[in-house]
Amino acid sequence: MKQIKFFVPLFCIQFFVLVACSEKDKGDFYETNFVLEKELLNFMQQADENSFRIKSSYYPEVSANQTWVDVELTALTGTIYQLVVKVENNGSGDNRTATVTVKSGSESKECIIEQSAIKGRSAYEVAEWLGMGWNPGNQMDAYTADFVADETCDSGVHLSQLLFDKIKEAGFTSIRLPITWFGHIGEAPDYRIDNRLDRVAEIVGYAEKAGLNIIINIHHDGSGGYGFWLDFKGASRSAAKNAEVVDQFTKIWTQIAERFVDTDDFLIFESMNEIHDGDWGWGANLTDNGHQYRLVNEWNQAFVDAVRATGGKNVTRYLGIPGMCGGWELIDHMELPKDPTAGRLLVSVHCYEPGDFTSEYTNEDGSLSYYTEWGHTAAEDKKSPNGRNEEDLDAIFRGLKEKFIDKNIPVYIGEYTCTNRATDRAEAFRRYYLEYFCKSATDNGLATFFWDNSGKGTGLGQGAVFDRATGEFVRENESAVAAMRRAVFDKAPEYTLKSVYDRAPGN
């Protein structure tokens, strides 16, 4: 038995004496409920640590029954403690289990420690595993004018095994499948999902058969300010509404997780998409003392708790965690949820920088336009005046690396894009942007997922890479995908970010 030796500072002794005397003077000893925040912790093979809180009237006695487990207790308040559990590398070749016993006065509780013989992936290994990703946007996330999610209402075709096989053949290794669920959810209190869940399972099967990883999520159900069931605006204004939303959110994720409880870890769950109150991060979040940020963190915690509670392969499944608005801009406000399984949370961010080149901007007369060139060789009258060029992308990705990757927390860019161009020169700048984006992201340990919106033309709103019906490349995208593929997978020493920079159009 490994036993903790405690050191209690003098001020703590004085504090406990004062509390004891105060309670004794009242003639009673006040006891709080004895609670362990977690009763199960999971670890992969490598040495790692995780923690949970303990609520106790007495200073707990903590011990582990295996020498490969170490425990460290810290007092947070007079009745709340944090227990850090550390495990050594599992070189036994078998899964192993230990028990951590916590005693509070005459009561005793246990936390089971399970450690796999399978090695977990580092943040860089996760990026390599996810590799080059693709979103079939405006497909399972699309919905009709009467607010019913419909797979074909935008693209006109169903996703197919043929398409996924073509995606794999083109060099993509992962799919992010955005899914909208409204119009397919029953009434309270059960909120049962109809056969749309079966269709999602069928598409997940396409990915498995093609040898692709796949991420599924809750997408437009939480679109900011529109009042759908995942109502962030309402929840941010009312505790009662928040409780109602969290209850439904939990029940929806429980159903999804139960449906895939035996599915291998090529399947990843992502909690939600671009959650905000309708003002895209420029609203009440700037004046509410962090209330909205805490709400997003609370919902992410509810997601992790719901998925892990279903057991099976969901105990160790990778889970994608986004911040407010989904982008990189507000990611500093995100707190990773407490997870009973160490090392299986992924940070999800979106990056469309610079949006007036990759997508669109609004002219003074209200019309939409976009810039056709980008980077240090772009013509002054054809590039964005906001100055977001190569060094700005590098800074964004380096910041994500320093905040997460360097702490061994994996990150994937769940959405980026650049619409198809009408001229050879404009298309050359698009191809350069995509290669530079992917190379800079990859060098910083980030996986990338292109947002394909199914538009097969050129210009505004036309961002298809593949024809959804045939799986064939749209327009000039065979060469664009080849550039992205090289950026992600080419490890030759002579192929550097500088070499991409030096090949910019016009150089």
C-alpha positions in Angstrom: 0.0 0.0 0.0 1.4 3.4 -1.0 0.5 5.9 1.7 0.6 9.7 1.5 2.7 11.6 4.1 1.1 14.9 4.9 2.7 18.3 5.7 0.2 20.7 7.1 1.4 24.4 7.4 1.0 26.2 10.7 -1.6 28.5 9.3 -3.7 25.5 8.3 -3.5 24.0 11.8 -4.6 27.4 13.2 -7.5 27.5 10.7 -8.7 24.0 11.6 -8.4 24.7 15.3 -10.4 27.9 15.0 -13.1 26.0 12.9 -13.2 23.2 15.4 -13.5 25.5 18.4 -16.2 27.5 16.7 -18.2 24.3 15.9 -17.6 22.9 19.4 -18.9 26.1 21.0 -22.1 25.5 19.1 -22.3 22.0 20.6 -22.2 20.3 17.2 -19.6 19.1 14.7 -20.7 20.1 11.2 -20.1 17.4 8.6 -20.3 17.8 4.8 -21.2 14.9 2.5 -18.2 12.8 1.6 -18.0 12.8 -2.2 -15.4 11.7 -4.9 -15.8 13.6 -8.1 -14.6 10.6 -10.1 -14.8 6.9 -9.2 -12.9 5.7 -12.4 -9.8 7.1 -14.1 -8.5 5.7 -17.4 -4.9 5.9 -18.8 -3.2 4.8 -21.9 0.1 2.9 -21.7 2.5 5.8 -21.2 3.2 7.6 -17.9 0.6 10.2 -17.3 -1.5 11.9 -14.6 -5.1 13.0 -14.0 -6.9 14.5 -11.1 -10.3 14.9 -9.4 -11.8 16.7 -6.4 -12.8 15.3 -3.0 -15.4 16.8 -0.7 -14.8 15.8 2.9 -15.2 17.2 6.5 -11.9 15.5 7.5 -8.5 15.7 5.9 -8.7 12.6 3.7 -6.3 9.6 4.0 -5.4 8.4 0.6 -3.6 5.2 -0.5 -3.0 3.2 -3.7 -2.8 -0.6 -3.7 -0.2 -0.8 -6.6 3.3 0.6 -6.7 2.8 1.9 -10.2 0.3 4.5 -8.9 1.3 7.6 -7.0 -1.1 10.0 -5.3 -0.8 13.6 -4.2 -3.4 15.5 -2.2 -3.8 19.2 -2.0 -6.3 21.2 0.1 -8.3 23.7 -2.0 -10.7 24.9 0.7 -11.5 23.7 4.2 -13.7 20.9 2.8 -12.6 20.6 -0.9 -9.4 18.7 -1.9 -7.7 17.9 -5.2 -6.2 14.4 -5.7 -3.6 14.0 -8.5 -3.2 10.4 -9.6 0.0 9.6 -11.5 0.7 6.3 -13.3 4.0 4.9 -14.5 4.6 3.6 -18.0 2.8 0.2 -18.4 5.5 -2.1 -19.8 3.7 -5.3 -18.7 2.1 -6.0 -22.0 -1.4 -6.3 -20.4 -4.1 -4.0 -19.2 -3.8 -3.4 -15.5 -6.0 -2.1 -12.7 -5.4 -0.5 -9.3 -7.5 0.9 -6.6 -7.1 4.3 -4.8 -8.8 4.3 -1.4 -9.9 7.6 0.2 -10.9 7.7 3.8 -12.8 10.5 5.5 -13.2 9.8 9.2 -14.9 6.4 9.4 -16.1 6.4 5.8 -14.1 5.0 2.9 -14.6 5.3 -0.9 -12.6 3.9 -3.9 -11.6 5.2 -7.3 -10.6 2.5 -9.8 -7.6 3.2 -11.9 -7.4 1.4 -15.3 -4.4 1.5 -17.5 -4.3 0.2 -21.1 -1.4 -1.7 -22.6 -2.0 0.3 -25.8 0.2 3.3 -26.2 -1.6 6.6 -26.6 -0.7 9.1 -29.3 1.2 12.3 -28.7 -0.1 15.6 -30.0 2.1 15.3 -33.1 1.1 11.7 -33.6 -2.6 12.7 -33.5 -1.9 15.3 -36.2 -0.2 12.6 -38.4 -3.0 10.2 -37.7 -5.7 12.6 -38.7 -3.6 13.9 -41.6 -5.5 15.8 -44.3 -9.2 16.1 -43.7 -12.3 17.1 -45.7 -15.8 18.5 -44.7 -18.8 17.6 -46.9 -20.3 21.0 -46.0 -24.0 21.8 -46.8 -24.9 18.1 -46.8 -25.9 16.5 -43.5 -25.8 20.0 -41.9 -28.1 21.5 -44.5 -31.8 22.2 -43.7 -35.0 23.3 -45.4 -37.0 26.5 -45.1 -39.2 24.9 -42.5 -36.2 24.0 -40.4 -35.9 20.3 -41.0 -32.3 19.0 -41.5 -32.2 17.4 -45.0 -29.2 15.6 -46.6 -30.0 16.5 -50.2 -31.7 19.9 -50.0 -28.5 21.8 -50.9 -26.3 19.3 -52.9 -29.2 17.4 -54.5 -27.4 14.0 -53.9 -26.8 11.6 -51.1 -23.3 10.9 -49.7 -22.1 7.5 -50.9 -19.5 4.9 -50.6 -18.2 5.8 -54.0 -17.6 9.4 -52.9 -15.7 8.4 -49.7 -13.6 5.9 -51.7 -12.7 8.8 -54.1 -11.8 11.0 -51.1 -9.5 8.4 -49.9 -8.0 7.8 -53.3 -7.3 11.6 -53.6 -5.1 11.4 -50.4 -7.4 12.5 -47.7 -7.2 10.5 -44.5 -10.1 12.0 -42.4 -13.6 13.3 -42.8 -15.4 15.8 -40.6 -19.1 15.2 -41.0 -21.1 18.2 -39.9 -24.6 17.1 -38.8 -27.7 19.2 -38.0 -30.3 17.3 -36.0 -33.3 19.6 -35.7 -36.5 18.3 -37.3 -35.4 14.8 -36.2 -35.7 15.1 -32.4 -38.8 14.1 -30.4 -40.4 15.9 -27.5 -39.3 16.1 -23.9 -38.4 14.5 -21.7 -36.7 11.8 -23.9 -35.8 13.8 -27.0 -35.6 10.7 -29.1 -33.7 11.0 -32.4 -35.5 9.4 -35.3 -33.9 7.3 -38.1 -31.5 10.1 -38.9 -29.2 8.4 -36.4 -29.3 5.3 -38.5 -28.3 7.3 -41.6 -25.4 8.8 -39.7 -24.3 5.3 -38.8 -24.5 4.3 -42.4 -22.2 7.2 -43.4 -19.8 6.4 -40.6 -19.7 2.9 -42.2 -18.7 4.4 -45.5 -15.7 6.1 -43.8 -14.7 2.8 -42.0 -14.9 0.8 -45.3 -12.8 3.5 -47.1 -10.2 3.5 -44.4 -10.9 7.1 -43.2 -11.2 8.6 -39.8 -14.4 10.5 -39.2 -15.6 13.2 -36.8 -19.3 13.7 -36.2 -20.9 16.6 -34.3 -23.9 18.7 -33.5 -23.8 21.6 -36.1 -26.4 24.2 -36.9 -28.6 23.2 -33.9 -26.6 25.9 -32.0 -26.4 28.5 -34.7 -26.1 31.8 -32.8 -29.2 33.8 -32.1 -31.6 31.8 -34.2 -33.5 30.2 -31.3 -33.0 26.6 -32.3 -33.1 24.0 -29.5 -29.4 24.4 -28.6 -30.2 27.9 -27.6 -27.1 29.6 -26.4 -28.5 33.1 -26.4 -31.5 32.1 -24.3 -29.3 29.9 -22.0 -26.9 32.8 -21.4 -29.9 34.9 -20.1 -31.7 32.4 -18.0 -30.4 29.7 -15.6 -33.7 27.8 -16.1 -33.3 27.8 -19.9 -29.7 26.7 -19.5 -30.7 23.8 -17.4 -33.3 22.8 -20.0 -30.8 23.0 -22.9 -28.1 21.1 -21.0 -30.6 18.4 -20.2 -31.5 18.0 -23.9 -27.9 18.3 -25.0 -26.9 15.5 -22.6 -29.7 13.3 -23.8 -28.9 13.8 -27.5 -25.2 13.0 -27.0 -26.1 10.0 -24.8 -28.2 8.6 -27.7 -25.4 9.3 -30.3 -22.8 7.8 -28.0 -24.9 4.7 -27.3 -25.4 4.1 -31.0 -21.6 3.9 -31.5 -20.6 2.4 -28.2 -18.8 -0.5 -30.0 -17.3 1.5 -32.9 -13.5 1.8 -33.0 -11.6 5.0 -32.5 -11.5 6.0 -36.2 -14.7 7.7 -35.0 -14.4 11.0 -33.1 -17.2 13.0 -31.5 -17.1 16.8 -31.5 -19.4 18.5 -29.1 -20.9 21.4 -31.1 -20.1 24.0 -33.7 -19.5 27.8 -33.6 -21.6 28.4 -30.5 -22.4 32.1 -29.8 -25.3 34.5 -29.1 -25.7 35.9 -32.6 -22.9 38.5 -32.4 -19.9 36.3 -33.3 -18.0 37.1 -30.2 -18.6 40.8 -30.3 -21.7 40.8 -28.0 -22.4 40.2 -24.4 -19.4 38.0 -24.0 -17.3 41.3 -23.9 -19.2 42.8 -21.0 -20.6 39.9 -18.9 -17.5 39.1 -16.8 -16.9 35.8 -18.6 -20.4 34.4 -18.2 -20.8 33.2 -21.8 -17.3 31.7 -21.9 -18.1 29.7 -18.7 -21.3 28.5 -20.3 -19.5 27.1 -23.3 -17.1 25.4 -21.0 -20.1 24.0 -19.0 -21.6 22.6 -22.1 -18.4 20.9 -23.2 -18.2 19.3 -19.7 -21.7 18.0 -20.1 -20.7 16.5 -23.4 -17.7 14.7 -22.0 -19.7 13.4 -19.0 -22.5 12.1 -21.3 -20.2 10.3 -23.7 -18.0 8.7 -21.1 -21.0 7.5 -19.0 -22.1 5.3 -21.9 -19.1 3.0 -21.4 -17.7 0.6 -24.0 -15.3 2.2 -26.5 -16.6 5.6 -25.6 -14.6 5.5 -22.4 -11.4 6.1 -24.5 -12.8 7.7 -27.6 -11.2 10.9 -28.8 -13.5 13.9 -28.2 -13.2 17.3 -30.0 -13.6 20.4 -27.8 -14.3 23.8 -29.4 -14.3 27.2 -27.8 -16.8 30.0 -28.3 -17.6 30.9 -31.9 -15.5 27.8 -32.9 -12.5 29.9 -34.2 -9.0 30.4 -32.9 -9.7 34.1 -31.9 -11.4 33.3 -28.5 -9.6 30.0 -27.7 -7.9 31.5 -24.7 -11.3 31.5 -22.9 -11.7 27.8 -23.4 -11.0 25.5 -20.4 -10.6 21.8 -21.3 -13.3 19.7 -19.5 -12.3 17.4 -16.7 -12.1 13.9 -18.3 -11.7 10.6 -16.4 -9.7 9.4 -19.4 -6.3 11.1 -19.7 -5.0 12.3 -23.0 -8.1 11.8 -25.2 -9.4 15.4 -25.7 -8.7 17.3 -28.9 -9.0 21.0 -29.3 -11.1 22.1 -32.3 -10.6 25.5 -34.0 -11.6 27.0 -37.3 -9.5 29.4 -39.3 -10.7 31.3 -42.4 -8.0 34.0 -42.3 -8.0 36.3 -44.2 -11.8 35.9 -44.8 -11.9 38.6 -47.4 -9.6 36.5 -49.6 -10.7 32.9 -48.7 -14.5 33.7 -48.7 -16.0 37.1 -49.1 -16.4 40.6 -47.7 -19.2 43.2 -47.9 -18.8 46.3 -50.0 -20.1 49.7 -48.9 -23.2 49.2 -51.1 -23.9 45.9 -49.3 -22.8 43.7 -52.2 -20.3 40.9 -51.7 -16.9 40.6 -53.2 -13.5 38.9 -52.5 -9.8 39.6 -53.1 -8.2 37.4 -55.7 -4.6 37.4 -54.6 -2.8 36.7 -51.3 0.7 36.8 -49.9 4.0 38.7 -50.4 3.8 38.6 -54.2 0.2 39.7 -54.6 -0.6 42.9 -56.5 -1.5 45.7 -54.2 -4.9 46.3 -55.8 -5.9 42.6 -55.7 -5.0 41.7 -52.1 -6.7 42.3 -48.8 -5.9 45.6 -47.2 -6.0 44.1 -43.7 -2.4 42.8 -44.2 -3.0 39.2 -43.1 -0.4 37.4 -45.0 2.1 34.5 -44.5 3.5 35.8 -41.2 0.0 36.2 -39.8 -0.9 32.6 -40.5 2.4 31.5 -39.0 1.6 33.6 -35.8 -1.8 32.0 -35.4 -0.6 28.5 -35.8 2.5 29.1 -33.6 0.2 30.5 -30.9 -1.9 27.3 -31.0 1.3 25.2 -30.8 2.5 27.1 -27.8 -0.8 27.0 -26.0 -1.7 23.4 -26.7 0.7 21.2 -28.8 3.7 22.1 -26.6 1.6 20.8 -23.6 0.8 17.6 -25.6 -2.8 18.6 -26.2 -3.7 17.8 -29.9 -5.4 20.4 -32.1 -7.2 20.1 -35.4 -8.4 23.0 -37.7 -11.8 21.7 -38.3 -12.6 24.2 -41.0 -10.6 26.3 -43.5 -11.3 27.0 -47.2 -10.6 29.1 -50.2 -13.2 29.4 -53.0 -12.6 28.4 -56.6 -11.2 31.2 -58.8 -12.1 32.2 -62.3 -8.6 32.9 -63.9 -5.4 31.0 -64.0 -3.5 33.7 -62.0 -6.2 33.9 -59.3 -6.2 30.1 -59.1 -2.4 30.1 -58.7 -2.7 32.3 -55.7 -5.5 30.1 -54.3 -3.3 27.0 -54.7 -0.4 28.9 -53.1 -2.5 29.9 -50.1 -3.8 26.3 -49.6 -0.3 24.9 -49.7 1.2 27.5 -47.4 -1.7 27.2 -45.0 -1.4 23.4 -44.7 2.4 23.4 -44.5 2.5 26.1 -41.8 -0.2 24.3 -39.8 1.5 20.9 -40.2 4.9 22.3 -39.1 3.2 23.5 -35.9 1.6 20.1 -35.2 -2.0 20.9 -36.4 -4.2 18.7 -38.5 -6.3 20.4 -41.2 -9.9 19.8 -42.5 -10.9 21.7 -45.7 -14.5 23.1 -45.9 -16.0 22.0 -49.2 -19.4 23.8 -49.5 -20.5 21.9 -52.7 -20.6 25.0 -54.9 -19.1 23.9 -58.3 -18.7 27.3 -59.9 -16.1 30.0 -59.3 -16.1 33.0 -57.1 -18.5 33.8 -54.2 -19.8 30.8 -52.4 -18.2 28.3 -54.9 -15.9 26.2 -52.8 -16.4 22.6 -54.0 -13.3 20.3 -54.4 -15.3 17.2 -55.3 -18.5 16.5 -57.3 -20.7 14.9 -54.6 -22.4 12.6 -57.2 -19.2 11.2 -58.8 -16.4 11.9 -56.5 -14.4 13.5 -59.3 -12.4 16.7 -58.9 -14.2 20.0 -59.6 -12.4 22.4 -61.9 -8.7 22.9 -61.0 -8.8 21.0 -57.7 -6.7 18.0 -58.6 -3.7 20.3 -58.5 -4.9 22.2 -55.4 -5.4 18.9 -53.5 -1.9 17.7 -54.7 -0.4 20.9 -53.2 -2.3 20.4 -49.9 -1.3 16.7 -49.8 2.4 17.6 -50.3 2.1 20.2 -47.5 0.7 17.7 -45.0 2.7 14.5 -45.9 6.0 15.4 -47.6 8.8 15.1 -45.0 11.7 15.6 -47.3 14.3 17.9 -45.7 14.4 20.2 -48.7 10.7 20.8 -48.6 10.3 23.6 -46.1 7.9 26.4 -45.5 10.5 28.7 -46.9 10.6 26.7 -50.1 6.8 27.1 -50.4 7.2 30.8 -49.8 9.8 31.2 -52.4 7.6 29.5 -55.0 4.7 32.0 -54.6 3.1 33.1 -57.9 5.2 35.9 -59.5 8.5 34.9 -57.8 
